[in-house]
Every structure is written in C-alpha cells, then in structure tokens.
Amino acid sequence: MMSTSTFVVGVDVSKKTLDAHLLPEGRGLHFTNNPAGRQALLQAVSSKKLQCVAMEATGGYERALAVEL
C-alpha cells in the first residue's frame, strides 16, 4: 500500500503537450511540451516525495522530460 506521503506521476506525452496525473491526489496537470512547460511540470511536483514517474515512449518527444527529471 502506498503511503500518502509518496506520489506517483503518470505523464501522457505528445508533440505539443504534457498531461500529467498525480496520485494519490488524483490531480490532473496540463503543460506545453517545451522548456517552459517542462519546468512548470517539474516545479509542480518538486515539493512531492516522488516514488515513480511513468511516461510513454512517444517518438522521442518524451526524451527532454526524461533528461530533465
């Protein structure tokens, strides 16, 4: 069972957008897939104790976020 102090983030990656879902909060987040959007996503989850970040392989559009994570 996951503690409420640990979080999992799932990110749906596309060429133009990053749609993230934060568990266990159940909060959805939407960002552009560019340097500013990736930084905004990182800032939104930086205060959380992340257990895992999962994202799909999407023709390379996920690589920049993977590196920045």
Phi and psi in degrees as GROMACS dihedral restraints (atoms count N, CA, C in turn):
[ dihedral_restraints ]
;  ai    aj    ak    al  type     phi  dphi    fc
    3     4     5     6     1   -81.5    20    10
    4     5     6     7     1   131.5    20    10
    6     7     8     9     1   -68.1    20    10
    7     8     9    10     1   149.7    20    10
    9    10    11    12     1   -70.1    20    10
   10    11    12    13     1    -9.0    20    10
   12    13    14    15     1   -91.6    20    10
   13    14    15    16     1    -5.0    20    10
   15    16    17    18     1  -111.3    20    10
   16    17    18    19     1   148.3    20    10
   18    19    20    21     1  -129.2    20    10
   19    20    21    22     1   153.0    20    10
   21    22    23    24     1  -123.8    20    10
   22    23    24    25     1   136.8    20    10
   24    25    26    27     1  -121.3    20    10
   25    26    27    28     1   127.9    20    10
   27    28    29    30     1  -108.7    20    10
   28    29    30    31     1   133.5    20    10
   30    31    32    33     1  -123.8    20    10
   31    32    33    34     1   122.9    20    10
   33    34    35    36     1   -90.5    20    10
   34    35    36    37     1   115.1    20    10
   36    37    38    39     1  -102.5    20    10
   37    38    39    40     1   131.5    20    10
   39    40    41    42     1  -132.6    20    10
   40    41    42    43     1   176.5    20    10
   42    43    44    45     1   -57.5    20    10
   43    44    45    46     1   -38.7    20    10
   45    46    47    48     1  -108.1    20    10
   46    47    48    49     1   -19.5    20    10
   48    49    50    51     1  -135.9    20    10
   49    50    51    52     1   160.1    20    10
   51    52    53    54     1  -126.8    20    10
   52    53    54    55     1   115.6    20    10
   54    55    56    57     1  -109.1    20    10
   55    56    57    58     1   113.4    20    10
   57    58    59    60     1  -108.7    20    10
   58    59    60    61     1   150.5    20    10
   60    61    62    63     1  -130.9    20    10
   61    62    63    64     1   123.8    20    10
   63    64    65    66     1  -103.4    20    10
   64    65    66    67     1   121.0    20    10
   66    67    68    69     1  -112.1    20    10
   67    68    69    70     1   143.4    20    10
   69    70    71    72     1   -89.7    20    10
   70    71    72    73     1     3.8    20    10
   72    73    74    75     1   -63.5    20    10
   73    74    75    76     1   -31.5    20    10
   75    76    77    78     1    75.9    20    10
   76    77    78    79     1    18.9    20    10
   78    79    80    81     1   -87.9    20    10
   79    80    81    82     1   132.8    20    10
   81    82    83    84     1   -96.3    20    10
   82    83    84    85     1   141.3    20    10
   84    85    86    87     1  -131.3    20    10
   85    86    87    88     1   143.6    20    10
   87    88    89    90     1  -130.5    20    10
   88    89    90    91     1   129.3    20    10
   90    91    92    93     1  -139.6    20    10
   91    92    93    94     1   159.8    20    10
   93    94    95    96     1   -79.8    20    10
   94    95    96    97     1   149.2    20    10
   96    97    98    99     1   -91.7    20    10
   97    98    99   100     1    72.9    20    10
   99   100   101   102     1  -145.9    20    10
  100   101   102   103     1   174.3    20    10
  102   103   104   105     1   -54.1    20    10
  103   104   105   106     1   -41.7    20    10
  105   106   107   108     1   -67.5    20    10
  106   107   108   109     1   -41.3    20    10
  108   109   110   111     1   -67.1    20    10
  109   110   111   112     1   -41.0    20    10
  111   112   113   114     1   -64.4    20    10
  112   113   114   115     1   -39.8    20    10
  114   115   116   117     1   -65.6    20    10
  115   116   117   118     1   -37.2    20    10
  117   118   119   120     1   -65.1    20    10
  118   119   120   121     1   -40.6    20    10
  120   121   122   123     1   -62.9    20    10
  121   122   123   124     1   -47.4    20    10
  123   124   125   126     1   -59.7    20    10
  124   125   126   127     1   -40.6    20    10
  126   127   128   129     1   -66.4    20    10
  127   128   129   130     1   -37.4    20    10
  129   130   131   132     1   -65.3    20    10
  130   131   132   133     1   -29.3    20    10
  132   133   134   135     1  -107.1    20    10
  133   134   135   136     1    -0.8    20    10
  135   136   137   138     1   -65.1    20    10
  136   137   138   139     1   -26.2    20    10
  138   139   140   141     1   -86.6    20    10
  139   140   141   142     1    -3.0    20    10
  141   142   143   144     1   -93.5    20    10
  142   143   144   145     1   148.9    20    10
  144   145   146   147     1   -86.7    20    10
  145   146   147   148     1    93.0    20    10
  147   148   149   150     1   -79.1    20    10
  148   149   150   151     1   129.0    20    10
  150   151   152   153     1   -90.3    20    10
  151   152   153   154     1   -35.3    20    10
  153   154   155   156     1  -159.6    20    10
  154   155   156   157     1   143.6    20    10
  156   157   158   159     1  -123.3    20    10
  157   158   159   160     1   122.0    20    10
  159   160   161   162     1  -115.3    20    10
  160   161   162   163     1   137.0    20    10
  162   163   164   165     1  -147.5    20    10
  163   164   165   166     1   155.9    20    10
  165   166   167   168     1   -84.6    20    10
  166   167   168   169     1   153.3    20    10
  168   169   170   171     1   -80.2    20    10
  169   170   171   172     1   120.6    20    10
  171   172   173   174     1  -130.2    20    10
  172   173   174   175     1    68.5    20    10
  174   175   176   177     1    60.3    20    10
  175   176   177   178     1    25.5    20    10
  177   178   179   180     1    94.7    20    10
  178   179   180   181     1   -10.4    20    10
  180   181   182   183     1   -67.4    20    10
  181   182   183   184     1   -16.4    20    10
  183   184   185   186     1   -85.8    20    10
  184   185   186   187     1   -13.8    20    10
  186   187   188   189     1   -62.3    20    10
  187   188   189   190     1   -44.2    20    10
  189   190   191   192     1   -61.6    20    10
  190   191   192   193     1   -43.1    20    10
  192   193   194   195     1   -65.6    20    10
  193   194   195   196     1   -41.4    20    10
  195   196   197   198     1   -58.8    20    10
  196   197   198   199     1   -42.9    20    10
  198   199   200   201     1   -65.5    20    10
  199   200   201   202     1   -44.1    20    10
  201   202   203   204     1   -69.2    20    10
  202   203   204   205     1   -28.6    20    10
